[in-house]
Amino acid sequence: MEHQSPPAGLAARSARAVWHPCTRLRPDGNIPPLAIARGEGPWLIDANGQRYFDAISSWWVNLFGHANPAINAALVDQLQTLEHVMLAGCTHEPAVALAERLSALTGGALGHAFYASDGASAVEIALKMSFHYWRNTGLSAKREFVCLRDGYHGETVGALAVTDLEVFRDAYDPLTRRAHVVMSPDARQARRGETAADVAARALDELEALLRERAGQIAALIVEPLVQCAAGMAMYDPSYLEGARALCDRYRVHLIADEIAVGCGRTGTFFAWEQSRSGSQADDPARDATHAASGAEPLPAHAWPDFLCLSKGISGGYLPLSLVLSRPEIQRAFVSDDLARSFLHSHSYTGNPLACRAALATLDLFEQDGVLARNRERAQWLAEAFTPLAADARLRNARQQGMIWAADIDAAAAGTDFAVRFHRAALARGVLVRPIGHTLYVMPPYVFDAAQARWLGEQLLATLDEVSAHVTEPEPEVRRVA
Ligand SMILES: Cc1ncc(COP(=O)(O)O)c(C=O)c1O
Protein backbone atom coordinates (compact mmCIF):
# COMPACT_ATOMS: atom_id res chain seq x y z
CA MET A 1 0.00 0.00 0.00
CA GLU A 2 1.15 3.53 -0.79
CA HIS A 3 1.36 4.69 2.83
CA GLN A 4 3.67 1.76 3.66
CA SER A 5 6.42 2.81 1.25
CA PRO A 6 9.82 3.15 2.90
CA PRO A 7 10.29 6.43 4.77
CA ALA A 8 13.27 7.28 2.58
CA GLY A 9 10.80 7.61 -0.29
CA LEU A 10 8.57 10.08 1.51
CA ALA A 11 10.34 13.13 0.10
CA ALA A 12 9.99 11.78 -3.44
CA ARG A 13 6.30 10.91 -2.91
CA SER A 14 5.73 14.37 -1.49
CA ALA A 15 7.34 16.04 -4.48
CA ARG A 16 4.98 14.06 -6.74
CA ALA A 17 1.81 14.43 -4.70
CA VAL A 18 2.09 17.76 -2.85
CA TRP A 19 2.44 21.28 -4.22
CA HIS A 20 4.76 22.74 -1.59
CA PRO A 21 4.27 26.35 -0.43
CA CYS A 22 6.71 29.14 -1.24
CA THR A 23 8.83 26.80 -3.36
CA ARG A 24 10.11 27.32 -6.86
CA LEU A 25 9.39 24.47 -9.27
CA ARG A 26 12.73 24.16 -11.03
CA PRO A 27 12.86 22.59 -14.50
CA ASP A 28 16.01 20.73 -13.51
CA GLY A 29 14.32 19.19 -10.47
CA ASN A 30 13.74 20.40 -6.93
CA ILE A 31 15.70 19.92 -3.75
CA PRO A 32 13.71 17.17 -2.01
CA PRO A 33 11.79 18.35 1.05
CA LEU A 34 13.03 17.31 4.47
CA ALA A 35 10.83 14.37 5.49
CA ILE A 36 10.09 14.74 9.20
CA ALA A 37 8.80 11.79 11.18
CA ARG A 38 8.35 13.36 14.62
CA GLY A 39 9.14 16.31 16.84
CA GLU A 40 10.44 16.64 20.38
CA GLY A 41 11.00 19.99 22.08
CA PRO A 42 13.10 22.20 19.78
CA TRP A 43 14.03 19.18 17.65
CA LEU A 44 12.59 17.81 14.42
CA ILE A 45 13.56 14.22 13.73
CA ASP A 46 13.59 12.50 10.34
CA ALA A 47 12.85 8.87 9.57
CA ASN A 48 16.52 7.93 10.01
CA GLY A 49 16.65 9.48 13.46
CA GLN A 50 18.63 12.53 12.26
CA ARG A 51 17.78 15.52 14.50
CA TYR A 52 17.40 19.13 13.36
CA PHE A 53 17.21 22.07 15.75
CA ASP A 54 14.13 24.04 14.68
CA ALA A 55 15.82 27.45 14.86
CA ILE A 56 12.93 29.21 13.08
CA SER A 57 10.08 27.63 15.06
CA SER A 58 8.63 26.05 11.89
CA TRP A 59 7.84 29.37 10.21
CA TRP A 60 7.59 31.27 13.48
CA VAL A 61 4.67 29.31 14.92
CA ASN A 62 6.10 26.99 17.54
CA LEU A 63 6.53 28.48 21.02
CA PHE A 64 6.94 25.62 23.48
CA GLY A 65 8.55 22.91 21.41
CA HIS A 66 7.16 20.07 19.34
CA ALA A 67 4.91 17.49 20.99
CA ASN A 68 4.63 19.63 24.10
CA PRO A 69 3.13 17.42 26.85
CA ALA A 70 0.84 20.13 28.29
CA ILE A 71 -0.63 21.16 24.94
CA ASN A 72 -0.92 17.50 23.90
CA ALA A 73 -2.89 16.70 27.04
CA ALA A 74 -5.25 19.65 26.54
CA LEU A 75 -5.90 18.57 22.97
CA VAL A 76 -6.57 14.94 23.92
CA ASP A 77 -9.08 16.14 26.48
CA GLN A 78 -10.71 18.48 23.97
CA LEU A 79 -10.85 15.73 21.33
CA GLN A 80 -12.95 13.63 23.67
CA THR A 81 -15.31 16.51 24.33
CA LEU A 82 -15.96 18.55 21.21
CA GLU A 83 -13.87 18.58 18.03
CA HIS A 84 -15.80 21.28 16.16
CA VAL A 85 -19.01 23.22 15.98
CA MET A 86 -19.74 26.21 13.78
CA LEU A 87 -19.46 29.57 15.51
CA ALA A 88 -22.43 31.18 13.73
CA GLY A 89 -25.41 30.70 16.03
CA CYS A 90 -23.41 28.37 18.34
CA THR A 91 -20.64 28.92 20.84
CA HIS A 92 -18.36 26.85 23.07
CA GLU A 93 -16.17 27.26 26.14
CA PRO A 94 -12.71 27.35 24.47
CA ALA A 95 -13.67 30.16 22.05
CA VAL A 96 -15.25 32.23 24.80
CA ALA A 97 -12.50 31.64 27.38
CA LEU A 98 -9.77 32.47 24.85
CA ALA A 99 -11.51 35.71 23.80
CA GLU A 100 -11.94 36.69 27.46
CA ARG A 101 -8.32 36.00 28.35
CA LEU A 102 -6.88 37.82 25.34
CA SER A 103 -9.04 40.85 26.04
CA ALA A 104 -7.85 40.80 29.67
CA LEU A 105 -4.25 40.87 28.42
CA THR A 106 -5.03 44.23 26.82
CA GLY A 107 -6.61 45.46 30.06
CA GLY A 108 -9.97 45.29 28.27
CA ALA A 109 -8.94 47.93 25.71
CA LEU A 110 -9.49 45.42 22.88
CA GLY A 111 -11.85 42.49 22.66
CA HIS A 112 -14.66 40.79 20.70
CA ALA A 113 -12.24 38.27 19.20
CA PHE A 114 -13.22 37.57 15.61
CA TYR A 115 -11.77 34.17 14.75
CA ALA A 116 -10.32 32.80 11.51
CA SER A 117 -7.68 30.23 10.62
CA ASP A 118 -4.55 31.72 9.03
CA GLY A 119 -2.73 34.99 9.42
CA ALA A 120 -3.73 36.33 6.02
CA SER A 121 -7.43 35.81 6.78
CA ALA A 122 -7.04 37.82 10.01
CA VAL A 123 -5.52 40.63 7.95
CA GLU A 124 -8.41 40.46 5.46
CA ILE A 125 -10.87 40.67 8.36
CA ALA A 126 -9.18 43.72 9.88
CA LEU A 127 -9.09 45.51 6.50
CA LYS A 128 -12.75 44.71 5.78
CA MET A 129 -13.87 45.67 9.29
CA SER A 130 -12.06 48.99 9.11
CA PHE A 131 -13.58 49.90 5.74
CA HIS A 132 -17.04 48.72 6.84
CA TYR A 133 -16.80 50.64 10.12
CA TRP A 134 -16.21 53.90 8.25
CA ARG A 135 -19.06 53.08 5.85
CA ASN A 136 -21.39 52.40 8.78
CA THR A 137 -20.42 55.71 10.35
CA GLY A 138 -21.12 57.69 7.17
CA LEU A 139 -17.52 57.94 5.89
CA SER A 140 -17.68 55.55 2.95
CA ALA A 141 -14.97 57.48 1.06
CA LYS A 142 -12.43 55.98 3.46
CA ARG A 143 -11.47 52.91 1.47
CA GLU A 144 -7.70 53.18 1.00
CA PHE A 145 -4.99 51.59 3.14
CA VAL A 146 -1.43 52.47 4.07
CA CYS A 147 1.37 49.98 4.66
CA LEU A 148 5.10 50.24 5.31
CA ARG A 149 7.83 49.79 2.72
CA ASP A 150 8.80 46.09 2.70
CA GLY A 151 5.83 45.26 4.91
CA TYR A 152 4.36 41.77 4.72
CA HIS A 153 0.83 40.80 5.74
CA GLY A 154 0.11 37.56 3.91
CA GLU A 155 -0.53 36.30 0.43
CA THR A 156 -4.27 36.24 -0.18
CA VAL A 157 -5.35 38.89 -2.70
CA GLY A 158 -6.52 41.38 -0.06
CA ALA A 159 -3.46 40.90 2.14
CA LEU A 160 -1.16 41.25 -0.88
CA ALA A 161 -2.54 44.73 -1.46
CA VAL A 162 -0.92 45.82 1.81
CA THR A 163 2.23 43.75 1.26
CA ASP A 164 5.25 45.48 -0.23
CA LEU A 165 7.54 42.55 -1.01
CA GLU A 166 7.76 42.30 -4.78
CA VAL A 167 8.62 38.59 -4.81
CA PHE A 168 5.16 37.80 -3.41
CA ARG A 169 3.21 40.69 -4.84
CA ASP A 170 4.27 41.59 -8.35
CA ALA A 171 2.75 38.67 -10.28
CA TYR A 172 -0.67 39.42 -8.78
CA ASP A 173 -0.50 43.20 -8.98
CA PRO A 174 -3.26 43.38 -11.60
CA LEU A 175 -5.59 41.70 -9.09
CA THR A 176 -4.95 43.97 -6.14
CA ARG A 177 -5.92 47.49 -5.07
CA ARG A 178 -2.46 48.59 -4.03
CA ALA A 179 -2.15 50.40 -0.74
CA HIS A 180 -0.12 53.57 -0.23
CA VAL A 181 3.41 52.57 0.76
CA VAL A 182 5.23 54.83 3.22
CA MET A 183 8.77 54.80 4.55
CA SER A 184 9.60 51.96 6.91
CA PRO A 185 11.24 52.96 10.20
CA ASP A 186 13.82 50.15 9.64
CA ALA A 187 16.76 51.31 11.78
CA ARG A 188 19.29 50.11 9.19
CA GLN A 189 18.48 53.25 7.19
CA ALA A 190 20.18 55.48 9.77
CA ARG A 191 22.37 58.10 8.15
CA ARG A 192 25.67 59.09 9.70
CA GLY A 193 24.97 60.43 13.20
CA GLU A 194 21.32 59.36 13.20
CA THR A 195 19.79 57.12 15.88
CA ALA A 196 17.02 54.55 15.33
CA ALA A 197 14.63 57.08 16.88
CA ASP A 198 15.71 59.66 14.26
CA VAL A 199 14.88 57.18 11.49
CA ALA A 200 11.48 56.56 13.12
CA ALA A 201 10.88 60.33 13.24
CA ARG A 202 11.68 60.65 9.52
CA ALA A 203 9.30 57.79 8.75
CA LEU A 204 6.59 59.48 10.83
CA ASP A 205 7.07 62.71 8.88
CA GLU A 206 6.42 60.85 5.66
CA LEU A 207 3.36 59.17 7.12
CA GLU A 208 2.02 62.51 8.28
CA ALA A 209 2.52 64.06 4.85
CA LEU A 210 0.35 61.35 3.31
CA LEU A 211 -2.33 61.53 6.01
CA ARG A 212 -2.49 65.32 5.75
CA GLU A 213 -3.28 64.98 2.08
CA ARG A 214 -5.51 61.89 1.93
CA ALA A 215 -6.91 61.03 5.39
CA GLY A 216 -10.42 61.57 4.02
CA GLN A 217 -9.90 58.56 1.74
CA ILE A 218 -7.77 56.43 4.08
CA ALA A 219 -9.38 53.76 6.28
CA ALA A 220 -6.33 52.35 8.07
CA LEU A 221 -2.59 52.09 8.47
CA ILE A 222 -1.31 48.55 8.96
CA VAL A 223 2.04 47.86 10.65
CA GLU A 224 4.06 44.94 12.00
CA PRO A 225 5.05 46.28 15.44
CA LEU A 226 8.81 46.43 16.21
CA VAL A 227 10.01 43.86 13.63
CA GLN A 228 9.14 43.55 9.94
CA CYS A 229 9.94 39.86 9.89
CA ALA A 230 9.48 38.86 6.23
CA ALA A 231 11.41 41.97 5.16
CA GLY A 232 14.48 40.30 6.70
CA MET A 233 13.90 40.95 10.40
CA ALA A 234 13.93 44.73 9.95
CA MET A 235 13.85 46.12 13.50
CA TYR A 236 12.85 49.62 14.44
CA ASP A 237 12.53 52.05 17.31
CA PRO A 238 9.31 51.70 19.35
CA SER A 239 8.77 55.49 19.21
CA TYR A 240 7.40 54.86 15.71
CA LEU A 241 4.42 53.01 17.18
CA GLU A 242 3.51 55.75 19.63
CA GLY A 243 3.95 58.35 16.91
CA ALA A 244 1.84 56.40 14.43
CA ARG A 245 -0.88 56.02 17.07
CA ALA A 246 -0.91 59.78 17.62
CA LEU A 247 -1.05 60.53 13.87
CA CYS A 248 -3.86 58.04 13.30
CA ASP A 249 -5.82 59.71 16.11
CA ARG A 250 -5.15 63.18 14.72
CA TYR A 251 -6.18 62.30 11.17
CA ARG A 252 -8.97 59.84 12.10
CA VAL A 253 -7.45 56.78 10.53
CA HIS A 254 -7.53 53.28 12.05
CA LEU A 255 -4.33 51.61 13.18
CA ILE A 256 -4.05 47.87 12.57
CA ALA A 257 -1.27 46.07 14.48
CA ASP A 258 -0.36 42.87 12.69
CA GLU A 259 1.12 40.81 15.54
CA ILE A 260 0.83 37.56 13.63
CA ALA A 261 4.60 37.02 13.76
CA VAL A 262 5.66 39.31 16.63
CA GLY A 263 2.89 38.54 19.15
CA CYS A 264 2.89 35.92 21.92
CA GLY A 265 6.10 36.92 23.65
CA ARG A 266 8.37 36.91 20.61
CA THR A 267 9.69 40.44 21.15
CA GLY A 268 9.89 40.40 24.96
CA THR A 269 6.33 41.38 25.93
CA PHE A 270 3.23 39.30 25.25
CA PHE A 271 2.07 41.81 22.62
CA ALA A 272 4.85 43.70 20.85
CA TRP A 273 2.59 46.76 21.05
CA GLU A 274 3.09 46.83 24.85
CA GLN A 275 6.53 48.35 24.12
CA SER A 276 5.06 51.20 22.09
CA ARG A 277 5.51 53.67 24.91
CA SER A 278 9.25 54.34 25.13
CA GLY A 279 9.99 50.67 24.68
CA SER A 280 11.05 50.11 28.22
CA GLN A 281 8.66 47.46 29.47
CA ALA A 282 10.49 44.49 27.97
CA ASP A 283 13.69 45.60 29.65
CA ASP A 284 12.16 46.52 32.95
CA PRO A 285 13.25 43.87 35.45
CA ALA A 286 10.48 44.91 37.81
CA ARG A 287 7.84 43.92 35.28
CA ASP A 288 7.74 40.20 35.75
CA ALA A 289 6.45 37.64 33.30
CA THR A 290 3.29 36.74 35.13
CA HIS A 291 2.29 40.38 35.41
CA ALA A 292 2.81 41.01 31.73
CA ALA A 293 1.09 37.75 30.84
CA SER A 294 -1.85 38.38 33.13
CA GLY A 295 -2.52 41.83 31.73
CA ALA A 296 -1.47 43.77 34.85
CA GLU A 297 -0.09 47.27 34.23
CA PRO A 298 -1.64 47.49 30.77
CA LEU A 299 -1.18 50.47 28.49
CA PRO A 300 -3.92 53.08 28.80
CA ALA A 301 -6.84 52.12 26.55
CA HIS A 302 -6.23 54.96 24.09
CA ALA A 303 -2.63 53.81 23.48
CA TRP A 304 -3.63 50.47 21.95
CA PRO A 305 -4.18 50.03 18.21
CA ASP A 306 -7.75 49.88 16.87
CA PHE A 307 -7.29 46.31 15.61
CA LEU A 308 -4.78 43.67 16.61
CA CYS A 309 -4.26 40.54 14.49
CA LEU A 310 -2.87 37.40 16.10
CA SER A 311 -2.04 33.98 14.65
CA LYS A 312 0.99 31.64 14.38
CA GLY A 313 2.19 31.24 18.01
CA ILE A 314 -1.21 31.71 19.62
CA SER A 315 -2.04 28.00 19.19
CA GLY A 316 1.49 27.06 20.30
CA GLY A 317 2.21 26.15 16.69
CA TYR A 318 -0.29 23.28 16.77
CA LEU A 319 -3.31 24.23 14.69
CA PRO A 320 -4.34 26.98 12.29
CA LEU A 321 -5.89 29.75 14.36
CA SER A 322 -6.04 33.49 13.87
CA LEU A 323 -8.11 36.25 15.33
CA VAL A 324 -8.71 39.98 15.28
CA LEU A 325 -9.25 41.95 18.48
CA SER A 326 -10.81 45.39 18.15
CA ARG A 327 -11.94 48.37 20.21
CA PRO A 328 -15.46 48.21 21.65
CA GLU A 329 -16.66 51.14 19.52
CA ILE A 330 -15.78 49.24 16.36
CA GLN A 331 -18.27 46.49 17.15
CA ARG A 332 -20.90 49.03 18.25
CA ALA A 333 -20.92 50.49 14.73
CA PHE A 334 -22.12 47.13 13.41
CA VAL A 335 -25.12 46.88 15.75
CA SER A 336 -28.11 47.38 13.45
CA ASP A 337 -31.28 45.77 12.09
CA ASP A 338 -29.92 46.52 8.63
CA LEU A 339 -28.17 43.47 7.14
CA ALA A 340 -25.93 45.69 5.00
CA ARG A 341 -24.37 47.10 8.17
CA SER A 342 -23.48 43.62 9.49
CA PHE A 343 -20.09 42.00 9.24
CA LEU A 344 -21.05 38.94 7.18
CA HIS A 345 -17.64 37.31 7.12
CA SER A 346 -16.98 33.69 8.03
CA HIS A 347 -14.74 30.68 7.55
CA SER A 348 -15.92 27.10 8.11
CA TYR A 349 -13.42 26.46 10.88
CA THR A 350 -13.84 29.85 12.57
CA GLY A 351 -13.09 29.43 16.28
CA ASN A 352 -12.38 25.70 16.04
CA PRO A 353 -12.53 24.28 19.60
CA LEU A 354 -9.34 22.23 19.24
CA ALA A 355 -7.35 25.23 18.04
CA CYS A 356 -8.80 27.45 20.77
CA ARG A 357 -8.01 24.81 23.39
CA ALA A 358 -4.41 24.61 22.17
CA ALA A 359 -4.30 28.41 22.54
CA LEU A 360 -5.66 28.24 26.09
CA ALA A 361 -2.99 25.66 26.98
CA THR A 362 -0.43 28.02 25.44
CA LEU A 363 -1.64 30.92 27.62
CA ASP A 364 -1.55 28.62 30.65
CA LEU A 365 2.11 27.88 29.94
CA PHE A 366 2.87 31.61 29.75
CA GLU A 367 1.33 32.12 33.18
CA GLN A 368 2.49 28.98 34.98
CA ASP A 369 6.06 28.98 33.75
CA GLY A 370 6.80 32.72 33.95
CA VAL A 371 7.76 32.52 30.30
CA LEU A 372 8.32 36.22 29.60
CA ALA A 373 10.76 36.52 32.52
CA ARG A 374 12.57 33.31 31.55
CA ASN A 375 12.76 34.47 27.94
CA ARG A 376 14.75 37.49 29.07
CA GLU A 377 17.37 35.03 30.25
CA ARG A 378 17.11 32.99 27.05
CA ALA A 379 17.49 36.17 24.98
CA GLN A 380 20.68 36.88 26.92
CA TRP A 381 21.99 33.37 26.17
CA LEU A 382 21.32 33.96 22.49
CA ALA A 383 23.10 37.32 22.60
CA GLU A 384 26.15 35.76 24.25
CA ALA A 385 26.22 32.69 22.03
CA PHE A 386 25.95 34.85 18.90
CA THR A 387 28.62 37.37 19.90
CA PRO A 388 31.23 35.79 17.58
CA LEU A 389 28.74 35.98 14.69
CA ALA A 390 27.83 39.57 15.55
CA ALA A 391 31.52 40.47 15.46
CA ASP A 392 32.24 38.60 12.21
CA ALA A 393 33.49 40.88 9.44
CA ARG A 394 31.24 39.15 6.89
CA LEU A 395 28.10 40.17 8.81
CA ARG A 396 26.58 43.62 9.33
CA ASN A 397 23.70 45.06 11.37
CA ALA A 398 23.64 42.34 14.01
CA ARG A 399 20.43 42.98 15.92
CA GLN A 400 18.13 41.35 18.43
CA GLN A 401 14.62 41.92 19.68
CA GLY A 402 13.71 39.41 22.40
CA MET A 403 13.70 35.97 20.84
CA ILE A 404 14.68 37.13 17.33
CA TRP A 405 18.35 37.48 16.38
CA ALA A 406 19.42 38.61 12.88
CA ALA A 407 22.36 39.92 10.85
CA ASP A 408 22.98 40.68 7.16
CA ILE A 409 25.76 39.06 5.19
CA ASP A 410 27.86 41.25 2.90
CA ALA A 411 27.12 40.71 -0.77
CA ALA A 412 30.76 39.83 -1.37
CA ALA A 413 30.68 37.02 1.18
CA ALA A 414 27.18 35.85 0.22
CA GLY A 415 27.85 34.78 -3.35
CA THR A 416 25.02 33.30 -5.38
CA ASP A 417 22.00 31.59 -3.84
CA PHE A 418 23.23 32.33 -0.32
CA ALA A 419 19.92 31.52 1.38
CA VAL A 420 19.55 28.12 -0.28
CA ARG A 421 23.19 27.13 0.20
CA PHE A 422 23.19 28.24 3.83
CA HIS A 423 19.94 26.37 4.50
CA ARG A 424 21.34 23.13 3.08
CA ALA A 425 24.73 23.40 4.76
CA ALA A 426 23.09 24.12 8.12
CA LEU A 427 20.82 21.08 7.73
CA ALA A 428 23.89 18.91 7.37
CA ARG A 429 24.94 20.25 10.79
CA GLY A 430 21.55 19.54 12.33
CA VAL A 431 20.06 23.05 12.21
CA LEU A 432 16.91 24.13 10.36
CA VAL A 433 17.26 27.77 9.25
CA ARG A 434 16.07 29.60 6.14
CA PRO A 435 17.84 32.94 5.63
CA ILE A 436 15.74 35.64 3.98
CA GLY A 437 17.80 36.98 1.07
CA HIS A 438 21.06 38.03 2.68
CA THR A 439 19.63 38.07 6.20
CA LEU A 440 20.60 35.27 8.51
CA TYR A 441 18.29 34.97 11.48
CA VAL A 442 17.07 32.67 14.21
CA MET A 443 13.69 32.70 15.95
CA PRO A 444 13.78 29.58 18.13
CA PRO A 445 11.03 28.05 20.29
CA TYR A 446 11.17 29.15 23.93
CA VAL A 447 12.55 25.82 25.15
CA PHE A 448 16.34 25.90 24.70
CA ASP A 449 19.03 26.13 27.35
CA ALA A 450 22.34 28.02 27.44
CA ALA A 451 24.32 25.05 26.09
CA GLN A 452 21.95 24.67 23.12
CA ALA A 453 22.22 28.40 22.40
CA ARG A 454 26.03 28.09 22.35
CA TRP A 455 25.86 25.00 20.12
CA LEU A 456 23.50 26.85 17.74
CA GLY A 457 25.84 29.85 17.51
CA GLU A 458 28.80 27.54 16.79
CA GLN A 459 26.94 25.62 14.08
CA LEU A 460 25.86 28.82 12.34
CA LEU A 461 29.38 30.23 12.40
CA ALA A 462 30.77 26.97 10.99
CA THR A 463 28.05 27.02 8.31
CA LEU A 464 28.96 30.59 7.42
CA ASP A 465 32.61 29.58 7.07
CA GLU A 466 31.58 26.76 4.80
CA VAL A 467 29.24 28.66 2.48
CA SER A 468 31.26 31.85 2.22
CA ALA A 469 34.52 30.01 1.52
CA HIS A 470 33.72 29.33 -2.12
CA VAL A 471 32.62 32.79 -3.10
CA THR A 472 34.31 34.43 -6.03
CA GLU A 473 31.84 36.95 -7.45
CA PRO A 474 29.66 39.27 -5.36
CA GLU A 475 26.03 39.28 -6.43
CA PRO A 476 23.33 41.89 -5.76
CA GLU A 477 20.78 40.85 -3.17
CA VAL A 478 17.65 39.21 -4.51
CA ARG A 479 15.10 38.06 -1.96
CA ARG A 480 14.36 34.51 -2.93
CA VAL A 481 11.97 31.84 -1.85
CA ALA A 482 13.22 28.32 -1.14
C1 LIG B 1 3.31 39.79 9.84
C2 LIG B 1 2.59 38.69 9.12
N1 LIG B 1 1.32 38.87 8.73
C3 LIG B 1 0.63 37.93 8.10
C4 LIG B 1 1.21 36.71 7.80
C5 LIG B 1 0.43 35.67 7.05
O1 LIG B 1 0.11 34.58 7.88
P1 LIG B 1 -0.28 33.19 7.22
O2 LIG B 1 0.93 32.68 6.52
O3 LIG B 1 -0.71 32.34 8.37
O4 LIG B 1 -1.41 33.48 6.26
C6 LIG B 1 2.53 36.47 8.18
C7 LIG B 1 3.20 35.20 7.84
O5 LIG B 1 4.39 35.04 7.92
C8 LIG B 1 3.25 37.48 8.84
O6 LIG B 1 4.54 37.33 9.21
The ligand as an SDF file (V2000), in Angstrom:
LIG
                    3D

 16 16  0  0  0  0  0  0  0  0999 V2000
    3.3120   39.7920    9.8450 C   0  0  0  0  0  0  0  0  0  0  0  0
    2.5910   38.6920    9.1220 C   0  0  0  0  0  0  0  0  0  0  0  0
    1.3200   38.8730    8.7350 N   0  0  0  0  0  0  0  0  0  0  0  0
    0.6320   37.9270    8.1020 C   0  0  0  0  0  0  0  0  0  0  0  0
    1.2050   36.7080    7.7990 C   0  0  0  0  0  0  0  0  0  0  0  0
    0.4280   35.6700    7.0500 C   0  0  0  0  0  0  0  0  0  0  0  0
    0.1080   34.5850    7.8810 O   0  0  0  0  0  0  0  0  0  0  0  0
   -0.2840   33.1920    7.2160 P   0  0  0  0  0  0  0  0  0  0  0  0
    0.9300   32.6810    6.5220 O   0  0  0  0  0  0  0  0  0  0  0  0
   -0.7090   32.3400    8.3700 O   0  0  0  0  0  0  0  0  0  0  0  0
   -1.4070   33.4800    6.2610 O   0  0  0  0  0  0  0  0  0  0  0  0
    2.5310   36.4650    8.1770 C   0  0  0  0  0  0  0  0  0  0  0  0
    3.2030   35.2040    7.8420 C   0  0  0  0  0  0  0  0  0  0  0  0
    4.3900   35.0390    7.9220 O   0  0  0  0  0  0  0  0  0  0  0  0
    3.2540   37.4840    8.8410 C   0  0  0  0  0  0  0  0  0  0  0  0
    4.5390   37.3340    9.2150 O   0  0  0  0  0  0  0  0  0  0  0  0
  1  2  1  0
  2  3  1  0
  2 15  2  0
  3  4  2  0
  4  5  1  0
  5  6  1  0
  5 12  2  0
  6  7  1  0
  7  8  1  0
  8  9  2  0
  8 10  1  0
  8 11  1  0
 12 13  1  0
 12 15  1  0
 13 14  2  0
 15 16  1  0
M  END
$$$$
